[in-house]
Structure formats: C-alpha cells, structure tokens
Amino acid sequence: MKLLILSHLYPHRASHTSGIFVHHQALTLAAKAQVQVVAPTPWWPLPWGVWGRRSQSPRHEVVDGVQLHRPRFLALPRRWRFHRQWRRYEAAVKRVVTEPPDVIHAHCAYPDGYVAQRLGKLWNRPVYITVHGYDVHELPKLNPRWRELICDALTGADRVVSVSDELASGVLEMGVGEERVLRLPNGVDCDLFPPRAERERRVPQILFVGRFQQSKGLGVLLEAIDLLNDGKRQFRLRCVGGNTLHPAAPFRQQAQRLGIQGLTRFDDEVPWLQIPQVMAGADLLVLPSFSEGMPLVLLEAMAAGLPVVATHCGGPSEIVDDAWGELIEPGDAIQLAAALARVLDNLSAYDPVELQQRARRMYDYRTLAERLHSDYDEILAAY
C-alpha cells in the first residue's frame, strides 16, 4: 500500500514537537505501508525568527526511515485571502507527488484536508482527514467562507478521523455521516516511559508542558500558584514549552509581579525524546487549557504514571477520571489551586503502575496504528 500523508503540522527546525503525533503515526504505519509525508512549509525570505528557521528546514529528507518532503508555498497572513491558501498548498503538493498513492490521509481539515479531498477526486483515491480540535471548534467560527471550505473538506472525505468523542460531535454537526466517522485518539510511545519507581523524598514538582500562551491557561496557572503558595505545603512549578513564537518573558514578568518567581522555572521546549526524562522528574502534570482535542501531553503523563489536573475543555473530559486526577472548569484560578492542593496532598493515592498499564492498553500508538491500517484495508477493498 502506498500512503500519502499531508500535514502542515510536522516537526521542523523551529519546533521539534510540532505535529509530533503525525510523525509517530507515519513511523508506525511505515512498518506495513510505503509512506510518503508531504508537509508544505511557508516560504520566508529572512533566515531569523520562527518563520525563518522553519523555512530553513530541509526540503527533502528521510526521518526515522520515513520519506519527508517540505515543498515551499507562499502563505499570506490569515486575514489576507486565507480562503485561497489551498491553491498554493495544492500546487506545492503536486510538485513533489509524482504518482497517485493508494490512500491519502490529511491531518487538519484546512488547508490539508481540503486539498486532500480535491486530490482524491482527481486521482480517484480514498481520503482520510484527521481533525484535531482547532480546525473544527475555532477556525469555522472566524469566517463563514472558512467554515464552508472545512465543511466541503469533511463531507468530501471517505473517512473523518476524530481524536475525541467531543470532536466527533462537531464533525457530525457539519454534515458528515456517522458511518464515515472513525473515533481514534492520539497515541503515545509507551516504550519510551520506563516503569515509575517509588517517588523520591523531595519537594514535589508540578509540571506544565505546552505552548507558552494564554489559550493554554498558563496565566491562570500562575495565578493559581500564587493562591497555592499559602505555606501549607512545599512545591515547585516547572513550565516547558517556550520558543521564539511563544516566549517565556510575559509569564516570567507575571510570576515576578505575583512574587512567585522563586517557585517557578520556565524552560524552552525540548525534543520529544526528552519528554520521558522531563516527566520522570515531576510529581503531577497540569493542563489548564481553554480548548483541546485529545492532548498528547495528557497521554504522555499517563504513560509516565503521573496524576493530572486538567480542565473540561474537550478531550480531557473524556479520559481523566478520579483514579487519575482532577478536572475543573477552565479559567478559574481558585478551582485550579484547590485541585492542585488536593492532588499534592494525596500523591500516594495515585497508582503509577496502574496508570502506565492503562496507557499501554488503550493509547499505545502501535495498537492505534493497527486499527487505522485495518480501516485503510476495508476502505480500499470496497473502493
């Protein structure tokens, strides 16, 4: 089977973690299929800044055995003819794909998915589109034309893969038939996370891993840390995920204003292979986002045996239960501080071995890739 994966989300020089879940999937599927990944990359004339570094990524390379192409295309600011971006994206794909694949799988509904369904019609090939959250919940609300393009993409696909039930509901509301929706969460490489040893006697570490931006709830988290700093318990907060586009500076300044700079540490994002080491030094993970699909970092925390505090913001509501941690409403620093306190005060109540076993049973990316490959076979047999 020849599989073409289209995704503008893919690790690049400016971010080693961007779209890492797509790379995991491609890597696993490559064991049974001839996989070609095309990650169209915005062209940028200057060598500095996040866009410059991203544009400096190799145009063609083999990553972990997977053939990867990054053809350049002109990406104008979203407010400038975003509804026509698919034309430049499609032209970039056609420059590197010289013959039709057997299956086309796009990640994100637009522009990736829209182009995928056009190519599927051109080549008479089945099309899969995986939606991840922003493309269903937020982008369609910003512009009626964008919503129309996303609806066209999803209703034109043979399969829409949803990483959560909540996202699947949004897909159904856009007119996709239930029979064409495949619910398949993101996966995690459980082999990277060693069995968790008994917790060391040290100051507990709260860990945040994600982009340094308000939509991830980082500002609310710092307010909660200020409330939590009441002298009743010891703890430290480590935040990992800064980069040129989302620097730590505004949040360092907030921590200083709150007087909690001595409790907080801000680090740039790390390569995904270092995430297990980062989590091994933590005692609980916090994800206070305002909106999520099925966040990979939660699954990584489960694979690491960490309890979590997360928000009712989509996917987390479907997987976090009392045996794993706490769920609160987004944007509420008081609730967040109280939940962090409860978990910190009862760390021994969370069984890391059971959590790691659950992750391997339900979210190991090899098992999930097997399900996806089987679905490819079914669709091809009926095509």
C-alpha positions as semicolon CSV with decimal commas, in nm:
position;residue;x (nm);y (nm);z (nm)
1;M;0,000;0,000;0,000
2;K;0,124;0,346;-0,091
3;L;0,015;0,602;0,169
4;L;0,041;0,978;0,124
5;I;0,021;1,184;0,445
6;L;-0,044;1,558;0,411
7;S;0,016;1,774;0,716
8;H;0,143;2,126;0,770
9;L;0,185;2,012;1,132
10;Y;0,516;1,825;1,142
11;P;0,840;1,864;1,339
12;H;1,071;2,126;1,188
13;R;1,375;2,333;1,280
14;A;1,174;2,592;1,471
15;S;0,983;2,331;1,674
16;H;1,082;1,970;1,733
17;T;0,742;1,893;1,884
18;S;0,504;2,049;1,630
19;G;0,285;1,770;1,495
20;I;0,496;1,500;1,659
21;F;0,184;1,281;1,679
22;V;0,171;1,281;1,297
23;H;0,532;1,162;1,282
24;H;0,459;0,886;1,535
25;Q;0,169;0,768;1,320
26;A;0,371;0,782;0,997
27;L;0,658;0,594;1,158
28;T;0,432;0,313;1,279
29;L;0,234;0,285;0,955
30;A;0,563;0,262;0,763
31;A;0,603;-0,091;0,901
32;K;0,318;-0,205;0,675
33;A;0,294;0,060;0,404
34;Q;0,511;0,268;0,175
35;V;0,467;0,604;0,347
36;Q;0,538;0,943;0,194
37;V;0,485;1,254;0,409
38;V;0,435;1,593;0,246
39;A;0,449;1,885;0,489
40;P;0,406;2,204;0,282
41;T;0,609;2,476;0,451
42;P;0,550;2,852;0,430
43;W;0,828;3,024;0,237
44;W;1,002;3,303;0,429
45;P;1,281;3,518;0,282
46;L;1,463;3,600;0,607
47;P;1,673;3,345;0,799
48;W;1,585;3,456;1,152
49;G;1,276;3,425;1,369
50;V;1,047;3,124;1,396
51;W;0,925;3,151;1,035
52;G;1,279;3,191;0,907
53;R;1,406;2,889;1,100
54;R;1,109;2,682;0,989
55;S;1,173;2,779;0,628
56;Q;1,535;2,665;0,669
57;S;1,418;2,305;0,728
58;P;1,542;2,062;0,461
59;R;1,315;2,036;0,158
60;H;1,367;1,661;0,131
61;E;1,493;1,418;0,393
62;V;1,440;1,075;0,544
63;V;1,341;1,094;0,912
64;D;1,348;0,768;1,108
65;G;1,304;0,584;0,778
66;V;1,008;0,795;0,661
67;Q;1,037;0,991;0,335
68;L;0,955;1,356;0,409
69;H;0,907;1,644;0,165
70;R;0,865;2,008;0,264
71;P;0,778;2,196;-0,057
72;R;0,758;2,571;-0,009
73;F;0,447;2,778;-0,071
74;L;0,355;3,141;-0,019
75;A;0,143;3,168;0,297
76;L;-0,002;3,514;0,345
77;P;-0,135;3,634;0,683
78;R;-0,467;3,468;0,761
79;R;-0,671;3,784;0,712
80;W;-0,535;3,812;0,355
81;R;-0,710;3,561;0,129
82;F;-0,676;3,267;0,367
83;H;-0,968;3,110;0,181
84;R;-0,742;3,078;-0,124
85;Q;-0,439;2,937;0,054
86;W;-0,536;2,587;-0,054
87;R;-0,443;2,675;-0,414
88;R;-0,078;2,741;-0,325
89;Y;-0,075;2,443;-0,087
90;E;-0,211;2,213;-0,360
91;A;0,043;2,335;-0,613
92;A;0,322;2,263;-0,363
93;V;0,197;1,907;-0,311
94;K;0,173;1,838;-0,683
95;R;0,536;1,943;-0,729
96;V;0,662;1,652;-0,518
97;V;0,396;1,380;-0,558
98;T;0,471;1,231;-0,897
99;E;0,221;0,943;-0,895
100;P;-0,109;0,880;-0,715
101;P;-0,090;0,688;-0,386
102;D;-0,339;0,422;-0,279
103;V;-0,466;0,624;0,020
104;I;-0,445;0,994;0,108
105;H;-0,450;1,088;0,476
106;A;-0,454;1,455;0,578
107;H;-0,416;1,598;0,926
108;C;-0,633;1,907;0,989
109;A;-0,937;1,996;0,782
110;Y;-0,791;2,307;0,620
111;P;-0,593;2,355;0,410
112;D;-0,461;1,998;0,431
113;G;-0,796;1,819;0,427
114;Y;-0,948;2,042;0,162
115;V;-0,657;1,975;-0,072
116;A;-0,666;1,602;0,010
117;Q;-1,030;1,565;-0,095
118;R;-0,959;1,753;-0,420
119;L;-0,668;1,520;-0,496
120;G;-0,882;1,221;-0,402
121;K;-1,137;1,320;-0,665
122;L;-0,864;1,388;-0,921
123;W;-0,692;1,053;-0,865
124;N;-0,999;0,850;-0,763
125;R;-0,841;0,754;-0,432
126;P;-0,989;0,725;-0,079
127;V;-0,930;1,021;0,151
128;Y;-0,892;1,031;0,529
129;I;-0,893;1,354;0,728
130;T;-0,796;1,361;1,094
131;V;-0,935;1,658;1,287
132;H;-0,755;1,777;1,598
133;G;-0,970;2,050;1,752
134;Y;-0,889;2,398;1,628
135;D;-0,997;2,311;1,275
136;V;-1,347;2,214;1,395
137;H;-1,414;2,425;1,703
138;E;-1,245;2,757;1,632
139;L;-1,149;2,815;1,267
140;P;-1,506;2,776;1,129
141;K;-1,630;3,045;1,367
142;L;-1,385;3,306;1,241
143;N;-1,517;3,335;0,887
144;P;-1,824;3,190;0,705
145;R;-1,612;3,116;0,398
146;W;-1,362;2,920;0,605
147;R;-1,646;2,718;0,755
148;E;-1,773;2,641;0,406
149;L;-1,430;2,516;0,296
150;I;-1,395;2,298;0,607
151;C;-1,744;2,152;0,558
152;D;-1,659;2,076;0,194
153;A;-1,340;1,901;0,302
154;L;-1,502;1,688;0,570
155;T;-1,813;1,592;0,374
156;G;-1,593;1,508;0,075
157;A;-1,373;1,265;0,269
158;D;-1,426;0,889;0,281
159;R;-1,331;0,886;0,648
160;V;-1,307;1,160;0,909
161;V;-1,088;1,051;1,198
162;S;-1,174;1,220;1,527
163;V;-0,935;1,211;1,820
164;S;-1,221;1,250;2,071
165;D;-1,597;1,196;2,102
166;E;-1,646;1,567;2,161
167;L;-1,474;1,647;1,832
168;A;-1,678;1,379;1,657
169;S;-1,995;1,562;1,762
170;G;-1,864;1,877;1,594
171;V;-1,790;1,681;1,278
172;L;-2,142;1,537;1,272
173;E;-2,286;1,888;1,308
174;M;-2,101;1,983;0,990
175;G;-2,293;1,724;0,792
176;V;-2,063;1,421;0,799
177;G;-2,250;1,092;0,827
178;E;-2,192;0,883;1,140
179;E;-2,088;0,586;0,926
180;R;-1,789;0,782;0,794
181;V;-1,654;0,893;1,133
182;L;-1,373;0,689;1,287
183;R;-1,301;0,764;1,652
184;L;-0,931;0,712;1,708
185;P;-0,739;0,901;1,980
186;N;-0,384;1,022;1,954
187;G;-0,131;0,763;2,062
188;V;0,185;0,762;2,270
189;D;0,501;0,551;2,253
190;C;0,470;0,374;2,586
191;D;0,809;0,204;2,543
192;L;0,979;0,541;2,596
193;F;0,847;0,567;2,951
194;P;1,021;0,334;3,198
195;P;0,835;0,179;3,493
196;R;0,795;0,451;3,752
197;A;1,000;0,395;4,066
198;E;0,879;0,487;4,413
199;R;0,864;0,864;4,446
200;E;1,174;1,021;4,591
201;R;1,155;1,229;4,905
202;R;1,193;1,575;4,758
203;V;0,995;1,891;4,705
204;P;0,705;1,791;4,475
205;Q;0,722;1,929;4,123
206;I;0,416;2,044;3,930
207;L;0,482;2,020;3,556
208;F;0,328;2,216;3,269
209;V;0,422;2,114;2,913
210;G;0,280;2,316;2,625
211;R;0,300;2,639;2,431
212;F;0,352;2,949;2,642
213;Q;0,028;3,127;2,560
214;Q;-0,290;3,233;2,733
215;S;-0,508;2,980;2,548
216;K;-0,316;2,705;2,726
217;G;-0,414;2,861;3,059
218;L;-0,060;2,943;3,164
219;G;-0,156;3,285;3,300
220;V;-0,436;3,129;3,505
221;L;-0,193;2,865;3,630
222;L;0,043;3,130;3,765
223;E;-0,248;3,294;3,947
224;A;-0,334;2,954;4,096
225;I;0,027;2,900;4,206
226;D;0,011;3,233;4,387
227;L;-0,302;3,113;4,571
228;L;-0,144;2,774;4,640
229;N;0,158;2,941;4,798
230;D;-0,007;2,964;5,140
231;G;0,265;2,797;5,346
232;K;0,074;2,469;5,392
233;R;0,286;2,261;5,158
234;Q;0,609;2,270;4,960
235;F;0,610;2,254;4,581
236;R;0,777;2,387;4,269
237;L;0,637;2,461;3,922
238;R;0,827;2,380;3,604
239;C;0,694;2,507;3,270
240;V;0,836;2,356;2,950
241;G;0,744;2,476;2,602
242;G;0,882;2,820;2,523
243;N;1,002;2,910;2,174
244;T;1,060;3,216;1,957
245;L;0,693;3,246;1,869
246;H;0,574;3,186;2,226
247;P;0,847;3,317;2,459
248;A;0,852;3,287;2,836
249;A;0,914;3,659;2,901
250;P;0,550;3,769;2,956
251;F;0,491;3,487;3,201
252;R;0,820;3,542;3,383
253;Q;0,707;3,902;3,430
254;Q;0,371;3,784;3,562
255;A;0,546;3,550;3,807
256;Q;0,759;3,840;3,929
257;R;0,454;4,062;3,976
258;L;0,290;3,787;4,180
259;G;0,606;3,728;4,383
260;I;0,630;3,360;4,290
261;Q;0,943;3,377;4,072
262;G;1,128;3,166;4,328
263;L;0,875;2,884;4,285
264;T;0,863;2,881;3,906
265;R;1,100;2,772;3,632
266;F;1,048;2,837;3,260
267;D;1,227;2,622;3,002
268;D;1,218;2,615;2,623
269;E;1,053;2,323;2,451
270;V;1,258;2,004;2,434
271;P;1,282;1,733;2,165
272;W;1,005;1,479;2,213
273;L;1,253;1,204;2,302
274;Q;1,341;1,405;2,615
275;I;0,979;1,427;2,737
276;P;1,003;1,099;2,936
277;Q;1,305;1,239;3,122
278;V;1,121;1,565;3,191
279;M;0,821;1,378;3,327
280;A;1,037;1,147;3,536
281;G;1,136;1,449;3,744
282;A;0,775;1,558;3,805
283;D;0,507;1,452;4,052
284;L;0,197;1,575;3,871
285;L;0,108;1,731;3,538
286;V;-0,123;2,029;3,498
287;L;-0,302;2,121;3,174
288;P;-0,528;2,425;3,234
289;S;-0,621;2,482;2,867
290;F;-0,930;2,661;2,740
291;S;-0,968;2,425;2,441
292;E;-0,814;2,089;2,348
293;G;-0,879;1,798;2,114
294;M;-0,703;1,494;2,259
295;P;-0,382;1,644;2,402
296;L;-0,081;1,419;2,358
297;V;0,078;1,555;2,675
298;L;-0,200;1,401;2,886
299;L;-0,141;1,061;2,732
300;E;0,233;1,103;2,790
301;A;0,160;1,181;3,155
302;M;-0,044;0,862;3,183
303;A;0,238;0,664;3,021
304;A;0,474;0,822;3,275
305;G;0,245;0,726;3,565
306;L;0,173;1,088;3,663
307;P;-0,153;1,212;3,815
308;V;-0,300;1,514;3,639
309;V;-0,508;1,824;3,691
310;A;-0,684;1,929;3,370
311;T;-0,986;2,125;3,253
312;H;-1,322;2,046;3,098
313;C;-1,219;2,171;2,754
314;G;-1,285;1,885;2,513
315;G;-1,082;1,565;2,507
316;P;-0,956;1,578;2,868
317;S;-1,314;1,539;2,996
318;E;-1,335;1,201;2,822
319;I;-1,027;1,041;2,972
320;V;-0,945;1,196;3,311
321;D;-1,119;1,019;3,599
322;D;-1,087;1,012;3,979
323;A;-0,822;0,739;3,963
324;W;-0,601;0,965;3,756
325;G;-0,657;1,315;3,888
326;E;-0,896;1,610;3,884
327;L;-1,099;1,805;3,628
328;I;-1,203;2,167;3,676
329;E;-1,359;2,444;3,470
330;P;-1,114;2,643;3,254
331;G;-1,016;2,995;3,352
332;D;-1,080;2,957;3,727
333;A;-0,761;3,010;3,930
334;I;-0,937;2,937;4,260
335;Q;-1,065;2,598;4,140
336;L;-0,726;2,521;3,989
337;A;-0,539;2,599;4,311
338;A;-0,779;2,383;4,513
339;A;-0,743;2,090;4,272
340;L;-0,364;2,115;4,274
341;A;-0,369;2,118;4,654
342;R;-0,586;1,805;4,670
343;V;-0,361;1,612;4,434
344;L;-0,040;1,730;4,601
345;D;-0,173;1,633;4,942
346;N;-0,270;1,285;4,819
347;L;0,000;1,183;4,573
348;S;0,023;0,835;4,724
349;A;-0,340;0,770;4,625
350;Y;-0,250;0,755;4,255
351;D;-0,105;0,422;4,140
352;P;0,163;0,487;3,875
353;V;0,177;0,121;3,772
354;E;-0,198;0,111;3,702
355;L;-0,176;0,436;3,505
356;Q;0,109;0,306;3,292
357;Q;-0,076;-0,019;3,227
358;R;-0,386;0,176;3,123
359;A;-0,183;0,386;2,880
360;R;-0,031;0,078;2,719
361;R;-0,369;-0,093;2,694
362;M;-0,564;0,199;2,548
363;Y;-0,327;0,452;2,392
364;D;-0,010;0,283;2,271
365;Y;0,038;0,420;1,922
366;R;0,124;0,083;1,771
367;T;-0,216;-0,058;1,866
368;L;-0,391;0,251;1,731
369;A;-0,193;0,237;1,406
370;E;-0,304;-0,125;1,360
371;R;-0,666;-0,014;1,385
372;L;-0,608;0,261;1,130
373;H;-0,428;0,032;0,886
374;S;-0,712;-0,221;0,910
375;D;-0,957;0,056;0,825
376;Y;-0,747;0,151;0,523
377;D;-0,773;-0,210;0,403
378;E;-1,151;-0,211;0,445
379;I;-1,195;0,113;0,254
380;L;-0,964;0,000;-0,027
381;A;-1,143;-0,333;-0,059
382;A;-1,473;-0,153;-0,113
383;Y;-1,338;0,120;-0,342
